[in-house]
């Protein structure tokens, strides 16, 4: 018996790319963006890349969600 009658075919989906943004907390402005291929470390890698692109050498305060606790 076809239980998918009258509907679109069922196909598998998988996450391939992730978009990341770096925002300024004081003014809520996007200051950098990055797109990466989905992997177990894409969020951390993108965050470090975007922070390295920030001008100057002064200290920065950053915040992240719980998913970023992946090691160093």
PQR file of N, CA, C, O and H, with PARSE charges and radii, in Angstrom:
ATOM      1  N   UNK A   1       0.843  -1.182   0.000 -0.4000 1.5000
ATOM      2  CA  UNK A   1       0.000   0.000   0.000 -0.0000 2.0000
ATOM      3  C   UNK A   1       0.889   1.246   0.000  0.5500 1.7000
ATOM      4  O   UNK A   1       1.845   1.322   0.771 -0.5500 1.4000
ATOM      5  N   UNK A   2       0.584   2.211  -0.849 -0.4000 1.5000
ATOM      6  CA  UNK A   2       1.358   3.447  -0.944 -0.0000 2.0000
ATOM      7  C   UNK A   2       0.793   4.476   0.037  0.5500 1.7000
ATOM      8  O   UNK A   2      -0.289   5.020  -0.184 -0.5500 1.4000
ATOM      9  H   UNK A   2      -0.193   2.150  -1.475  0.4000 1.0000
ATOM     10  N   UNK A   3       1.517   4.735   1.102 -0.4000 1.5000
ATOM     11  CA  UNK A   3       1.047   5.694   2.118 -0.0000 2.0000
ATOM     12  C   UNK A   3       1.391   7.139   1.760  0.5500 1.7000
ATOM     13  O   UNK A   3       0.992   8.068   2.462 -0.5500 1.4000
ATOM     14  H   UNK A   3       2.396   4.293   1.282  0.4000 1.0000
ATOM     15  N   UNK A   4       2.117   7.321   0.687 -0.4000 1.5000
ATOM     16  CA  UNK A   4       2.547   8.658   0.262 -0.0000 2.0000
ATOM     17  C   UNK A   4       1.666   9.154  -0.886  0.5500 1.7000
ATOM     18  O   UNK A   4       2.125   9.953  -1.702 -0.5500 1.4000
ATOM     19  H   UNK A   4       2.441   6.566   0.117  0.4000 1.0000
ATOM     20  N   UNK A   5       0.427   8.704  -0.967 -0.4000 1.5000
ATOM     21  CA  UNK A   5      -0.485   9.014  -2.067 -0.0000 2.0000
ATOM     22  C   UNK A   5      -0.751  10.517  -2.178  0.5500 1.7000
ATOM     23  O   UNK A   5      -1.164  11.155  -1.209 -0.5500 1.4000
ATOM     24  H   UNK A   5       0.054   8.055  -0.304  0.4000 1.0000
ATOM     25  N   UNK A   6      -0.513  11.070  -3.361 -0.4000 1.5000
ATOM     26  CA  UNK A   6      -0.827  12.467  -3.616 -0.0000 2.0000
ATOM     27  C   UNK A   6       0.171  13.463  -3.045  0.5500 1.7000
ATOM     28  O   UNK A   6      -0.070  14.670  -3.095 -0.5500 1.4000
ATOM     29  H   UNK A   6      -0.178  10.552  -4.148  0.4000 1.0000
ATOM     30  N   UNK A   7       1.269  12.992  -2.513 -0.4000 1.5000
ATOM     31  CA  UNK A   7       2.267  13.886  -1.925 -0.0000 2.0000
ATOM     32  C   UNK A   7       3.552  13.825  -2.745  0.5500 1.7000
ATOM     33  O   UNK A   7       3.726  12.953  -3.596 -0.5500 1.4000
ATOM     34  H   UNK A   7       1.465  12.012  -2.472  0.4000 1.0000
ATOM     35  N   UNK A   8       4.434  14.756  -2.473 -0.4000 1.5000
ATOM     36  CA  UNK A   8       5.729  14.766  -3.147 -0.0000 2.0000
ATOM     37  C   UNK A   8       6.540  13.550  -2.714  0.5500 1.7000
ATOM     38  O   UNK A   8       6.348  13.043  -1.609 -0.5500 1.4000
ATOM     39  H   UNK A   8       4.293  15.465  -1.782  0.4000 1.0000
ATOM     40  N   UNK A   9       7.437  13.080  -3.564 -0.4000 1.5000
ATOM     41  CA  UNK A   9       8.251  11.923  -3.192 -0.0000 2.0000
ATOM     42  C   UNK A   9       9.094  12.212  -1.943  0.5500 1.7000
ATOM     43  O   UNK A   9       9.548  13.337  -1.737 -0.5500 1.4000
ATOM     44  H   UNK A   9       7.593  13.492  -4.462  0.4000 1.0000
ATOM     45  N   UNK A  10       9.291  11.209  -1.139 -0.4000 1.5000
ATOM     46  CA  UNK A  10      10.099  11.348   0.071 -0.0000 2.0000
ATOM     47  C   UNK A  10      11.567  11.218  -0.321  0.5500 1.7000
ATOM     48  O   UNK A  10      11.981  10.218  -0.909 -0.5500 1.4000
ATOM     49  H   UNK A  10       8.922  10.295  -1.306  0.4000 1.0000
ATOM     50  N   UNK A  11      12.338  12.235   0.010 -0.4000 1.5000
ATOM     51  CA  UNK A  11      13.769  12.202  -0.266 -0.0000 2.0000
ATOM     52  C   UNK A  11      14.507  12.551   1.012  0.5500 1.7000
ATOM     53  O   UNK A  11      13.979  13.261   1.868 -0.5500 1.4000
ATOM     54  H   UNK A  11      12.002  13.047   0.488  0.4000 1.0000
ATOM     55  N   UNK A  12      15.716  12.059   1.141 -0.4000 1.5000
ATOM     56  CA  UNK A  12      16.495  12.382   2.339 -0.0000 2.0000
ATOM     57  C   UNK A  12      17.137  13.748   2.174  0.5500 1.7000
ATOM     58  O   UNK A  12      17.455  14.171   1.062 -0.5500 1.4000
ATOM     59  H   UNK A  12      16.145  11.482   0.446  0.4000 1.0000
ATOM     60  N   UNK A  13      17.319  14.416   3.274 -0.4000 1.5000
ATOM     61  CA  UNK A  13      17.946  15.736   3.270 -0.0000 2.0000
ATOM     62  C   UNK A  13      19.101  15.720   4.258  0.5500 1.7000
ATOM     63  O   UNK A  13      19.083  14.996   5.253 -0.5500 1.4000
ATOM     64  H   UNK A  13      17.061  14.072   4.177  0.4000 1.0000
ATOM     65  N   UNK A  14      20.099  16.531   3.962 -0.4000 1.5000
ATOM     66  CA  UNK A  14      21.209  16.672   4.899 -0.0000 2.0000
ATOM     67  C   UNK A  14      21.751  18.085   4.830  0.5500 1.7000
ATOM     68  O   UNK A  14      21.717  18.741   3.789 -0.5500 1.4000
ATOM     69  H   UNK A  14      20.114  17.120   3.153  0.4000 1.0000
ATOM     70  N   UNK A  15      22.246  18.529   5.958 -0.4000 1.5000
ATOM     71  CA  UNK A  15      22.800  19.867   6.052 -0.0000 2.0000
ATOM     72  C   UNK A  15      24.170  19.895   5.388  0.5500 1.7000
ATOM     73  O   UNK A  15      25.040  19.093   5.725 -0.5500 1.4000
ATOM     74  H   UNK A  15      22.274  17.997   6.804  0.4000 1.0000
ATOM     75  N   UNK A  16      24.363  20.806   4.453 -0.4000 1.5000
ATOM     76  CA  UNK A  16      25.631  20.885   3.723 -0.0000 2.0000
ATOM     77  C   UNK A  16      26.425  22.151   4.042  0.5500 1.7000
ATOM     78  O   UNK A  16      27.656  22.123   4.068 -0.5500 1.4000
ATOM     79  H   UNK A  16      23.656  21.457   4.179  0.4000 1.0000
ATOM     80  N   UNK A  17      25.727  23.255   4.283 -0.4000 1.5000
ATOM     81  CA  UNK A  17      26.388  24.527   4.543 -0.0000 2.0000
ATOM     82  C   UNK A  17      25.757  25.197   5.760  0.5500 1.7000
ATOM     83  O   UNK A  17      24.584  24.983   6.065 -0.5500 1.4000
ATOM     84  H   UNK A  17      24.727  23.278   4.262  0.4000 1.0000
ATOM     85  N   UNK A  18      26.554  26.012   6.447 -0.4000 1.5000
ATOM     86  CA  UNK A  18      26.081  26.749   7.612 -0.0000 2.0000
ATOM     87  C   UNK A  18      26.496  28.210   7.447  0.5500 1.7000
ATOM     88  O   UNK A  18      27.623  28.496   7.041 -0.5500 1.4000
ATOM     89  H   UNK A  18      27.507  26.187   6.199  0.4000 1.0000
ATOM     90  N   UNK A  19      25.590  29.129   7.760 -0.4000 1.5000
ATOM     91  CA  UNK A  19      25.910  30.549   7.758 -0.0000 2.0000
ATOM     92  C   UNK A  19      26.184  31.011   9.179  0.5500 1.7000
ATOM     93  O   UNK A  19      25.443  30.659  10.097 -0.5500 1.4000
ATOM     94  H   UNK A  19      24.675  28.897   8.089  0.4000 1.0000
ATOM     95  N   UNK A  20      27.229  31.787   9.374 -0.4000 1.5000
ATOM     96  CA  UNK A  20      27.636  32.284  10.690 -0.0000 2.0000
ATOM     97  C   UNK A  20      27.710  33.806  10.643  0.5500 1.7000
ATOM     98  O   UNK A  20      28.089  34.373   9.619 -0.5500 1.4000
ATOM     99  H   UNK A  20      27.832  32.073   8.628  0.4000 1.0000
ATOM    100  N   UNK A  21      27.359  34.463  11.724 -0.4000 1.5000
ATOM    101  CA  UNK A  21      27.495  35.919  11.806 -0.0000 2.0000
ATOM    102  C   UNK A  21      28.185  36.303  13.105  0.5500 1.7000
ATOM    103  O   UNK A  21      28.025  35.638  14.128 -0.5500 1.4000
ATOM    104  H   UNK A  21      27.052  34.002  12.557  0.4000 1.0000
ATOM    105  N   UNK A  22      28.947  37.375  13.051 -0.4000 1.5000
ATOM    106  CA  UNK A  22      29.579  37.972  14.219 -0.0000 2.0000
ATOM    107  C   UNK A  22      28.904  39.319  14.418  0.5500 1.7000
ATOM    108  O   UNK A  22      28.905  40.155  13.514 -0.5500 1.4000
ATOM    109  H   UNK A  22      29.076  37.915  12.219  0.4000 1.0000
ATOM    110  N   UNK A  23      28.325  39.533  15.596 -0.4000 1.5000
ATOM    111  CA  UNK A  23      27.597  40.770  15.852 -0.0000 2.0000
ATOM    112  C   UNK A  23      28.230  41.567  16.978  0.5500 1.7000
ATOM    113  O   UNK A  23      28.887  41.016  17.861 -0.5500 1.4000
ATOM    114  H   UNK A  23      28.324  38.854  16.330  0.4000 1.0000
ATOM    115  N   UNK A  24      28.021  42.856  16.928 -0.4000 1.5000
ATOM    116  CA  UNK A  24      28.434  43.765  17.985 -0.0000 2.0000
ATOM    117  C   UNK A  24      27.317  43.780  19.027  0.5500 1.7000
ATOM    118  O   UNK A  24      26.178  44.112  18.701 -0.5500 1.4000
ATOM    119  H   UNK A  24      27.487  43.304  16.211  0.4000 1.0000
ATOM    120  N   UNK A  25      27.623  43.428  20.263 -0.4000 1.5000
ATOM    121  CA  UNK A  25      26.596  43.343  21.303 -0.0000 2.0000
ATOM    122  C   UNK A  25      26.007  44.696  21.672  0.5500 1.7000
ATOM    123  O   UNK A  25      24.821  44.785  21.992 -0.5500 1.4000
ATOM    124  H   UNK A  25      28.549  43.157  20.528  0.4000 1.0000
ATOM    125  N   UNK A  26      26.798  45.729  21.633 -0.4000 1.5000
ATOM    126  CA  UNK A  26      26.326  47.049  22.059 -0.0000 2.0000
ATOM    127  C   UNK A  26      25.275  47.613  21.103  0.5500 1.7000
ATOM    128  O   UNK A  26      24.271  48.177  21.535 -0.5500 1.4000
ATOM    129  H   UNK A  26      27.761  45.657  21.373  0.4000 1.0000
ATOM    130  N   UNK A  27      25.518  47.454  19.793 -0.4000 1.5000
ATOM    131  CA  UNK A  27      24.630  48.063  18.808 -0.0000 2.0000
ATOM    132  C   UNK A  27      23.835  47.048  17.994  0.5500 1.7000
ATOM    133  O   UNK A  27      23.028  47.437  17.149 -0.5500 1.4000
ATOM    134  H   UNK A  27      26.334  46.996  19.442  0.4000 1.0000
ATOM    135  N   UNK A  28      24.047  45.754  18.234 -0.4000 1.5000
ATOM    136  CA  UNK A  28      23.355  44.666  17.532 -0.0000 2.0000
ATOM    137  C   UNK A  28      23.539  44.749  16.016  0.5500 1.7000
ATOM    138  O   UNK A  28      22.604  44.501  15.255 -0.5500 1.4000
ATOM    139  H   UNK A  28      24.703  45.439  18.920  0.4000 1.0000
ATOM    140  N   UNK A  29      24.737  45.097  15.591 -0.4000 1.5000
ATOM    141  CA  UNK A  29      25.051  45.178  14.170 -0.0000 2.0000
ATOM    142  C   UNK A  29      25.888  43.977  13.756  0.5500 1.7000
ATOM    143  O   UNK A  29      26.739  43.517  14.518 -0.5500 1.4000
ATOM    144  H   UNK A  29      25.497  45.299  16.209  0.4000 1.0000
ATOM    145  N   UNK A  30      25.653  43.471  12.558 -0.4000 1.5000
ATOM    146  CA  UNK A  30      26.473  42.398  12.011 -0.0000 2.0000
ATOM    147  C   UNK A  30      27.790  43.020  11.554  0.5500 1.7000
ATOM    148  O   UNK A  30      27.793  43.959  10.759 -0.5500 1.4000
ATOM    149  H   UNK A  30      24.962  43.844  11.939  0.4000 1.0000
ATOM    150  N   UNK A  31      28.911  42.496  12.057 -0.4000 1.5000
ATOM    151  CA  UNK A  31      30.213  43.042  11.693 -0.0000 2.0000
ATOM    152  C   UNK A  31      31.024  42.102  10.811  0.5500 1.7000
ATOM    153  O   UNK A  31      32.030  42.512  10.232 -0.5500 1.4000
ATOM    154  H   UNK A  31      28.909  41.732  12.703  0.4000 1.0000
ATOM    155  N   UNK A  32      30.596  40.835  10.703 -0.4000 1.5000
ATOM    156  CA  UNK A  32      31.279  39.881   9.824 -0.0000 2.0000
ATOM    157  C   UNK A  32      30.339  38.702   9.577  0.5500 1.7000
ATOM    158  O   UNK A  32      29.455  38.423  10.386 -0.5500 1.4000
ATOM    159  H   UNK A  32      29.780  40.502  11.174  0.4000 1.0000
ATOM    160  N   UNK A  33      30.536  38.025   8.467 -0.4000 1.5000
ATOM    161  CA  UNK A  33      29.733  36.846   8.134 -0.0000 2.0000
ATOM    162  C   UNK A  33      30.620  35.827   7.434  0.5500 1.7000
ATOM    163  O   UNK A  33      31.613  36.181   6.799 -0.5500 1.4000
ATOM    164  H   UNK A  33      31.254  38.252   7.810  0.4000 1.0000
ATOM    165  N   UNK A  34      30.254  34.573   7.558 -0.4000 1.5000
ATOM    166  CA  UNK A  34      31.056  33.483   7.006 -0.0000 2.0000
ATOM    167  C   UNK A  34      30.107  32.338   6.660  0.5500 1.7000
ATOM    168  O   UNK A  34      29.152  32.081   7.394 -0.5500 1.4000
ATOM    169  H   UNK A  34      29.447  34.285   8.074  0.4000 1.0000
ATOM    170  N   UNK A  35      30.361  31.659   5.563 -0.4000 1.5000
ATOM    171  CA  UNK A  35      29.622  30.446   5.207 -0.0000 2.0000
ATOM    172  C   UNK A  35      30.625  29.306   5.151  0.5500 1.7000
ATOM    173  O   UNK A  35      31.683  29.423   4.532 -0.5500 1.4000
ATOM    174  H   UNK A  35      31.136  31.868   4.968  0.4000 1.0000
ATOM    175  N   UNK A  36      30.280  28.193   5.808 -0.4000 1.5000
ATOM    176  CA  UNK A  36      31.184  27.045   5.840 -0.0000 2.0000
ATOM    177  C   UNK A  36      30.423  25.778   5.492  0.5500 1.7000
ATOM    178  O   UNK A  36      29.193  25.746   5.540 -0.5500 1.4000
ATOM    179  H   UNK A  36      29.421  28.098   6.311  0.4000 1.0000
ATOM    180  N   UNK A  37      31.160  24.740   5.144 -0.4000 1.5000
ATOM    181  CA  UNK A  37      30.544  23.432   4.976 -0.0000 2.0000
ATOM    182  C   UNK A  37      30.272  22.859   6.357  0.5500 1.7000
ATOM    183  O   UNK A  37      31.069  23.032   7.279 -0.5500 1.4000
ATOM    184  H   UNK A  37      32.159  24.766   5.105  0.4000 1.0000
ATOM    185  N   UNK A  38      29.156  22.185   6.493 -0.4000 1.5000
ATOM    186  CA  UNK A  38      28.775  21.613   7.781 -0.0000 2.0000
ATOM    187  C   UNK A  38      29.770  20.521   8.186  0.5500 1.7000
ATOM    188  O   UNK A  38      30.108  19.635   7.401 -0.5500 1.4000
ATOM    189  H   UNK A  38      28.508  22.044   5.744  0.4000 1.0000
ATOM    190  N   UNK A  39      30.221  20.617   9.433 -0.4000 1.5000
ATOM    191  CA  UNK A  39      31.113  19.603  10.011 -0.0000 2.0000
ATOM    192  C   UNK A  39      30.963  19.705  11.521  0.5500 1.7000
ATOM    193  O   UNK A  39      30.238  20.567  12.018 -0.5500 1.4000
ATOM    194  H   UNK A  39      29.946  21.336  10.071  0.4000 1.0000
ATOM    195  N   UNK A  40      31.625  18.855  12.229 -0.4000 1.5000
ATOM    196  CA  UNK A  40      31.533  18.888  13.681 -0.0000 2.0000
ATOM    197  C   UNK A  40      32.206  20.084  14.320  0.5500 1.7000
ATOM    198  O   UNK A  40      31.951  20.387  15.486 -0.5500 1.4000
ATOM    199  H   UNK A  40      32.213  18.155  11.825  0.4000 1.0000
ATOM    200  N   UNK A  41      33.063  20.771  13.574 -0.4000 1.5000
ATOM    201  CA  UNK A  41      33.803  21.902  14.146 -0.0000 2.0000
ATOM    202  C   UNK A  41      33.585  23.205  13.372  0.5500 1.7000
ATOM    203  O   UNK A  41      34.316  24.171  13.588 -0.5500 1.4000
ATOM    204  H   UNK A  41      33.270  20.524  12.627  0.4000 1.0000
ATOM    205  N   UNK A  42      32.603  23.248  12.485 -0.4000 1.5000
ATOM    206  CA  UNK A  42      32.408  24.417  11.620 -0.0000 2.0000
ATOM    207  C   UNK A  42      32.135  25.689  12.415  0.5500 1.7000
ATOM    208  O   UNK A  42      32.651  26.749  12.063 -0.5500 1.4000
ATOM    209  H   UNK A  42      32.009  22.462  12.310  0.4000 1.0000
ATOM    210  N   UNK A  43      31.333  25.610  13.480 -0.4000 1.5000
ATOM    211  CA  UNK A  43      31.002  26.817  14.246 -0.0000 2.0000
ATOM    212  C   UNK A  43      32.235  27.414  14.911  0.5500 1.7000
ATOM    213  O   UNK A  43      32.458  28.622  14.846 -0.5500 1.4000
ATOM    214  H   UNK A  43      30.914  24.749  13.766  0.4000 1.0000
ATOM    215  N   UNK A  44      33.025  26.574  15.543 -0.4000 1.5000
ATOM    216  CA  UNK A  44      34.229  27.057  16.222 -0.0000 2.0000
ATOM    217  C   UNK A  44      35.231  27.600  15.212  0.5500 1.7000
ATOM    218  O   UNK A  44      35.809  28.665  15.428 -0.5500 1.4000
ATOM    219  H   UNK A  44      32.843  25.592  15.596  0.4000 1.0000
ATOM    220  N   UNK A  45      35.444  26.879  14.113 -0.4000 1.5000
ATOM    221  CA  UNK A  45      36.389  27.319  13.091 -0.0000 2.0000
ATOM    222  C   UNK A  45      35.976  28.671  12.500  0.5500 1.7000
ATOM    223  O   UNK A  45      36.821  29.543  12.299 -0.5500 1.4000
ATOM    224  H   UNK A  45      34.975  26.014  13.938  0.4000 1.0000
ATOM    225  N   UNK A  46      34.696  28.846  12.226 -0.4000 1.5000
ATOM    226  CA  UNK A  46      34.215  30.110  11.667 -0.0000 2.0000
ATOM    227  C   UNK A  46      34.362  31.241  12.678  0.5500 1.7000
ATOM    228  O   UNK A  46      34.745  32.352  12.312 -0.5500 1.4000
ATOM    229  H   UNK A  46      34.009  28.138  12.390  0.4000 1.0000
ATOM    230  N   UNK A  47      34.061  30.969  13.945 -0.4000 1.5000
ATOM    231  CA  UNK A  47      34.187  31.998  14.977 -0.0000 2.0000
ATOM    232  C   UNK A  47      35.635  32.468  15.097  0.5500 1.7000
ATOM    233  O   UNK A  47      35.896  33.670  15.159 -0.5500 1.4000
ATOM    234  H   UNK A  47      33.750  30.067  14.242  0.4000 1.0000
ATOM    235  N   UNK A  48      36.560  31.539  15.128 -0.4000 1.5000
ATOM    236  CA  UNK A  48      37.975  31.915  15.239 -0.0000 2.0000
ATOM    237  C   UNK A  48      38.453  32.676  14.004  0.5500 1.7000
ATOM    238  O   UNK A  48      39.230  33.624  14.121 -0.5500 1.4000
ATOM    239  H   UNK A  48      36.349  30.563  15.077  0.4000 1.0000
ATOM    240  N   UNK A  49      37.995  32.270  12.830 -0.4000 1.5000
ATOM    241  CA  UNK A  49      38.363  32.972  11.596 -0.0000 2.0000
ATOM    242  C   UNK A  49      37.847  34.402  11.606  0.5500 1.7000
ATOM    243  O   UNK A  49      38.580  35.331  11.269 -0.5500 1.4000
ATOM    244  H   UNK A  49      37.364  31.501  12.734  0.4000 1.0000
ATOM    245  N   UNK A  50      36.579  34.583  11.993 -0.4000 1.5000
ATOM    246  CA  UNK A  50      36.005  35.930  12.010 -0.0000 2.0000
ATOM    247  C   UNK A  50      36.669  36.804  13.066  0.5500 1.7000
ATOM    248  O   UNK A  50      36.881  37.994  12.835 -0.5500 1.4000
ATOM    249  H   UNK A  50      35.983  33.828  12.267  0.4000 1.0000
ATOM    250  N   UNK A  51      37.002  36.230  14.223 -0.4000 1.5000
ATOM    251  CA  UNK A  51      37.669  37.022  15.261 -0.0000 2.0000
ATOM    252  C   UNK A  51      39.081  37.411  14.835  0.5500 1.7000
ATOM    253  O   UNK A  51      39.547  38.501  15.168 -0.5500 1.4000
ATOM    254  H   UNK A  51      36.830  35.263  14.411  0.4000 1.0000
ATOM    255  N   UNK A  52      39.763  36.536  14.106 -0.4000 1.5000
ATOM    256  CA  UNK A  52      41.103  36.864  13.606 -0.0000 2.0000
ATOM    257  C   UNK A  52      41.067  38.006  12.598  0.5500 1.7000
ATOM    258  O   UNK A  52      42.056  38.725  12.452 -0.5500 1.4000
ATOM    259  H   UNK A  52      39.384  35.651  13.837  0.4000 1.0000
ATOM    260  N   UNK A  53      39.962  38.186  11.908 -0.4000 1.5000
ATOM    261  CA  UNK A  53      39.843  39.261  10.915 -0.0000 2.0000
ATOM    262  C   UNK A  53      39.537  40.618  11.540  0.5500 1.7000
ATOM    263  O   UNK A  53      39.583  41.630  10.841 -0.5500 1.4000
ATOM    264  H   UNK A  53      39.159  37.603  12.027  0.4000 1.0000
ATOM    265  N   UNK A  54      39.229  40.670  12.824 -0.4000 1.5000
ATOM    266  CA  UNK A  54      38.934  41.945  13.484 -0.0000 2.0000
ATOM    267  C   UNK A  54      40.198  42.798  13.516  0.5500 1.7000
ATOM    268  O   UNK A  54      41.278  42.285  13.811 -0.5500 1.4000
ATOM    269  H   UNK A  54      39.192  39.848  13.392  0.4000 1.0000
ATOM    270  N   UNK A  55      40.082  44.095  13.217 -0.4000 1.5000
ATOM    271  CA  UNK A  55      41.265  44.960  13.222 -0.0000 2.0000
ATOM    272  C   UNK A  55      41.768  45.220  14.641  0.5500 1.7000
ATOM    273  O   UNK A  55      41.013  45.142  15.610 -0.5500 1.4000
ATOM    274  H   UNK A  55      39.205  44.512  12.977  0.4000 1.0000
ATOM    275  N   UNK A  56      43.032  45.523  14.737 -0.4000 1.5000
ATOM    276  CA  UNK A  56      43.630  45.869  16.024 -0.0000 2.0000
ATOM    277  C   UNK A  56      44.042  44.655  16.829  0.5500 1.7000
ATOM    278  O   UNK A  56      43.761  43.515  16.457 -0.5500 1.4000
ATOM    279  H   UNK A  56      43.646  45.586  13.950  0.4000 1.0000
ATOM    280  N   UNK A  57      44.712  44.919  17.935 -0.4000 1.5000
ATOM    281  CA  UNK A  57      45.228  43.843  18.789 -0.0000 2.0000
ATOM    282  C   UNK A  57      44.692  43.928  20.205  0.5500 1.7000
ATOM    283  O   UNK A  57      45.212  43.255  21.094 -0.5500 1.4000
ATOM    284  H   UNK A  57      44.940  45.845  18.237  0.4000 1.0000
ATOM    285  N   UNK A  58      43.656  44.741  20.443 -0.4000 1.5000
ATOM    286  CA  UNK A  58      43.141  44.873  21.805 -0.0000 2.0000
ATOM    287  C   UNK A  58      42.297  43.658  22.188  0.5500 1.7000
ATOM    288  O   UNK A  58      41.875  42.879  21.334 -0.5500 1.4000
ATOM    289  H   UNK A  58      43.232  45.288  19.720  0.4000 1.0000
ATOM    290  N   UNK A  59      42.067  43.520  23.474 -0.4000 1.5000
ATOM    291  CA  UNK A  59      41.285  42.391  23.984 -0.0000 2.0000
ATOM    292  C   UNK A  59      39.840  42.477  23.527  0.5500 1.7000
ATOM    293  O   UNK A  59      39.281  43.567  23.405 -0.5500 1.4000
ATOM    294  H   UNK A  59      42.410  44.153  24.168  0.4000 1.0000
ATOM    295  N   UNK A  60      39.240  41.329  23.276 -0.4000 1.5000
ATOM    296  CA  UNK A  60      37.836  41.248  22.889 -0.0000 2.0000
ATOM    297  C   UNK A  60      37.102  40.369  23.883  0.5500 1.7000
ATOM    298  O   UNK A  60      37.664  39.401  24.394 -0.5500 1.4000
ATOM    299  H   UNK A  60      39.693  40.443  23.375  0.4000 1.0000
ATOM    300  N   UNK A  61      35.857  40.700  24.160 -0.4000 1.5000
ATOM    301  CA  UNK A  61      34.996  39.848  24.963 -0.0000 2.0000
ATOM    302  C   UNK A  61      34.009  39.194  24.021  0.5500 1.7000
ATOM    303  O   UNK A  61      33.317  39.882  23.270 -0.5500 1.4000
ATOM    304  H   UNK A  61      35.401  41.487  23.745  0.4000 1.0000
ATOM    305  N   UNK A  62      33.934  37.875  24.051 -0.4000 1.5000
ATOM    306  CA  UNK A  62      33.039  37.158  23.148 -0.0000 2.0000
ATOM    307  C   UNK A  62      32.133  36.225  23.936  0.5500 1.7000
ATOM    308  O   UNK A  62      32.461  35.810  25.047 -0.5500 1.4000
ATOM    309  H   UNK A  62      34.496  37.316  24.662  0.4000 1.0000
ATOM    310  N   UNK A  63      31.006  35.909  23.352 -0.4000 1.5000
ATOM    311  CA  UNK A  63      30.071  34.956  23.944 -0.0000 2.0000
ATOM    312  C   UNK A  63      29.696  33.928  22.889  0.5500 1.7000
ATOM    313  O   UNK A  63      29.711  34.224  21.694 -0.5500 1.4000
ATOM    314  H   UNK A  63      30.740  36.247  22.449  0.4000 1.0000
ATOM    315  N   UNK A  64      29.365  32.738  23.325 -0.4000 1.5000
ATOM    316  CA  UNK A  64      28.989  31.669  22.387 -0.0000 2.0000
ATOM    317  C   UNK A  64      27.932  30.788  23.027  0.5500 1.7000
ATOM    318  O   UNK A  64      27.736  30.816  24.242 -0.5500 1.4000
ATOM    319  H   UNK A  64      29.353  32.498  24.295  0.4000 1.0000
ATOM    320  N   UNK A  65      27.251  30.005  22.199 -0.4000 1.5000
ATOM    321  CA  UNK A  65      26.256  29.101  22.744 -0.0000 2.0000
ATOM    322  C   UNK A  65      26.926  27.819  23.285  0.5500 1.7000
ATOM    323  O   UNK A  65      28.135  27.640  23.134 -0.5500 1.4000
ATOM    324  H   UNK A  65      27.410  29.982  21.212  0.4000 1.0000
ATOM    325  N   UNK A  66      26.157  26.955  23.898 -0.4000 1.5000
ATOM    326  CA  UNK A  66      26.716  25.758  24.503 -0.0000 2.0000
ATOM    327  C   UNK A  66      27.329  24.819  23.492  0.5500 1.7000
ATOM    328  O   UNK A  66      28.207  24.031  23.843 -0.5500 1.4000
ATOM    329  H   UNK A  66      25.175  27.100  24.021  0.4000 1.0000
ATOM    330  N   UNK A  67      26.897  24.877  22.255 -0.4000 1.5000
ATOM    331  CA  UNK A  67      27.434  23.998  21.221 -0.0000 2.0000
ATOM    332  C   UNK A  67      28.896  24.249  20.906  0.5500 1.7000
ATOM    333  O   UNK A  67      29.539  23.423  20.258 -0.5500 1.4000
ATOM    334  H   UNK A  67      26.184  25.517  21.969  0.4000 1.0000
ATOM    335  N   UNK A  68      29.429  25.374  21.354 -0.4000 1.5000
ATOM    336  CA  UNK A  68      30.824  25.702  21.052 -0.0000 2.0000
ATOM    337  C   UNK A  68      31.799  25.094  22.047  0.5500 1.7000
ATOM    338  O   UNK A  68      33.005  25.292  21.906 -0.5500 1.4000
ATOM    339  H   UNK A  68      28.906  26.045  21.881  0.4000 1.0000
ATOM    340  N   UNK A  69      31.323  24.361  23.044 -0.4000 1.5000
ATOM    341  CA  UNK A  69      32.235  23.725  24.000 -0.0000 2.0000
ATOM    342  C   UNK A  69      32.790  22.444  23.395  0.5500 1.7000
ATOM    343  O   UNK A  69      32.356  21.343  23.735 -0.5500 1.4000
ATOM    344  H   UNK A  69      30.343  24.200  23.158  0.4000 1.0000
ATOM    345  N   UNK A  70      33.744  22.598  22.504 -0.4000 1.5000
ATOM    346  CA  UNK A  70      34.305  21.456  21.798 -0.0000 2.0000
ATOM    347  C   UNK A  70      35.782  21.279  22.083  0.5500 1.7000
ATOM    348  O   UNK A  70      36.458  20.556  21.350 -0.5500 1.4000
ATOM    349  H   UNK A  70      34.097  23.492  22.227  0.4000 1.0000
ATOM    350  N   UNK A  71      36.295  21.895  23.094 -0.4000 1.5000
ATOM    351  CA  UNK A  71      37.713  21.795  23.388 -0.0000 2.0000
ATOM    352  C   UNK A  71      38.344  23.173  23.500  0.5500 1.7000
ATOM    353  O   UNK A  71      37.703  24.106  23.985 -0.5500 1.4000
ATOM    354  H   UNK A  71      35.746  22.482  23.689  0.4000 1.0000
ATOM    355  N   UNK A  72      39.581  23.315  23.061 -0.4000 1.5000
ATOM    356  CA  UNK A  72      40.285  24.588  23.200 -0.0000 2.0000
ATOM    357  C   UNK A  72      39.559  25.742  22.550  0.5500 1.7000
ATOM    358  O   UNK A  72      40.039  26.875  22.590 -0.5500 1.4000
ATOM    359  H   UNK A  72      40.100  22.557  22.667  0.4000 1.0000
TER
END
